Amino acid sequence: MRGLEQIPWLYDGFMRVAELLGLRRWRERLLDGVHGRILEVGCGTGRNLPLYLSPAQVVAIEPDPAAARRARWRAPEVPLVIARAEALPFDDGRFDVVVSGLVFCSVQDPPRALGEVRRVLDTGGELRMLEHVRHTRPTLARLQDRVQPAWTCIAGGCHPNRDTEAAVEAAGFAIDPHDRVARGVMRRFTARPSVVRKNLPSDPKA
Ligand SMILES: C[S@@+](CC[C@H](N)C(=O)[O-])C[C@H]1O[C@@H](n2cnc3c(N)ncnc32)[C@H](O)[C@@H]1O
């Protein structure tokens, strides 16, 4: 499905305006103090990549070749692999931090992708997320449900009505209440694998 997310010049124009209106601050907070071996999933045109203090520690994945080309131009020092979050081409425990910015509204299979994120995180690792989510007010959530098919088509895969925090918890993560910001439909939070591992969709026995 080709939409806004697959047209890099249009996506970047849209993002430039959104960042001027406040999204840039959300992005900076998402990456605040991040260190260690970092994987950014769905980096798109790479708008986060220049914001890392040590880009040398970052590896990125992105499934869309056109967006990936622009990300490589924006941050040539960051190794970028064409891949999907549902099948991460990395060993278990390879990363200390996985970063996801506005991605889980678009992934086709969030439970599988979150299972993969958990697999590649090392013990004590963390998932940092910036997402727009399903509205907590039922009337507005129903409105999101109604506009979702057209929205998904225009945006190129984005679902405005996903409860991504619930999906993260169902995948065996605990969201840190001290590092969580919720404003309208915007969420930024850090989540860590819970001690008790639940059956995940990518588990052979699940
Ligand atoms: C709204 S854009 C966000 C791009 C970038 N992270 C940013 O903050 O600007 C969503 C991105 O998720 C990518 N995406 C969609 N499905 C994906 C999947 N299954 N795995 C990884 N990335 C995916 C899209 O190609 C797109 O680049």
Ligand as a Chemical Component Dictionary entry (heavy atoms), coordinates in Angstrom:
data_LIG
# 
_chem_comp.id                   LIG 
_chem_comp.type                 NON-POLYMER 
_chem_comp.pdbx_formal_charge   0 
_chem_comp.three_letter_code    LIG 
# 
loop_
_chem_comp_atom.comp_id 
_chem_comp_atom.atom_id 
_chem_comp_atom.alt_atom_id 
_chem_comp_atom.type_symbol 
_chem_comp_atom.charge 
_chem_comp_atom.model_Cartn_x 
_chem_comp_atom.model_Cartn_y 
_chem_comp_atom.model_Cartn_z 
_chem_comp_atom.pdbx_ordinal 
LIG C1  C1  C 0  5.130  7.083  10.491 1  
LIG S1  S1  S 1  6.554  6.359  9.844  2  
LIG C2  C2  C 0  7.751  6.732  11.115 3  
LIG C3  C3  C 0  9.152  6.839  10.567 4  
LIG C4  C4  C 0  10.204 7.250  11.586 5  
LIG N1  N1  N 0  10.340 6.267  12.638 6  
LIG C5  C5  C 0  9.899  8.600  12.161 7  
LIG O1  O1  O 0  9.901  8.733  13.399 8  
LIG O2  O2  O -1 9.716  9.545  11.386 9  
LIG C6  C6  C 0  6.291  4.619  10.077 10 
LIG C7  C7  C 0  7.437  3.793  9.554  11 
LIG O3  O3  O 0  7.255  2.447  9.950  12 
LIG C8  C8  C 0  7.712  1.640  8.893  13 
LIG N2  N2  N 0  7.107  0.316  9.019  14 
LIG C9  C9  C 0  5.905  -0.111 8.583  15 
LIG N3  N3  N 0  5.750  -1.412 8.851  16 
LIG C10 C10 C 0  6.875  -1.812 9.479  17 
LIG C11 C11 C 0  7.307  -3.064 9.999  18 
LIG N4  N4  N 0  6.538  -4.144 9.916  19 
LIG N5  N5  N 0  8.524  -3.114 10.568 20 
LIG C12 C12 C 0  9.296  -2.014 10.658 21 
LIG N6  N6  N 0  8.936  -0.817 10.173 22 
LIG C13 C13 C 0  7.739  -0.712 9.596  23 
LIG C14 C14 C 0  7.226  2.375  7.650  24 
LIG O4  O4  O 0  7.906  1.937  6.491  25 
LIG C15 C15 C 0  7.535  3.805  8.035  26 
LIG O5  O5  O 0  8.812  4.184  7.648  27 
# 
loop_
_chem_comp_bond.comp_id 
_chem_comp_bond.atom_id_1 
_chem_comp_bond.atom_id_2 
_chem_comp_bond.value_order 
_chem_comp_bond.pdbx_ordinal 
LIG C1  S1  SING 1  
LIG S1  C2  SING 2  
LIG S1  C6  SING 3  
LIG C2  C3  SING 4  
LIG C3  C4  SING 5  
LIG C4  N1  SING 6  
LIG C4  C5  SING 7  
LIG C5  O1  DOUB 8  
LIG C5  O2  SING 9  
LIG C6  C7  SING 10 
LIG C7  O3  SING 11 
LIG C7  C15 SING 12 
LIG O3  C8  SING 13 
LIG C8  N2  SING 14 
LIG C8  C14 SING 15 
LIG N2  C9  SING 16 
LIG N2  C13 SING 17 
LIG C9  N3  DOUB 18 
LIG N3  C10 SING 19 
LIG C10 C11 SING 20 
LIG C10 C13 DOUB 21 
LIG C11 N4  SING 22 
LIG C11 N5  DOUB 23 
LIG N5  C12 SING 24 
LIG C12 N6  DOUB 25 
LIG N6  C13 SING 26 
LIG C14 O4  SING 27 
LIG C14 C15 SING 28 
LIG C15 O5  SING 29 
# 
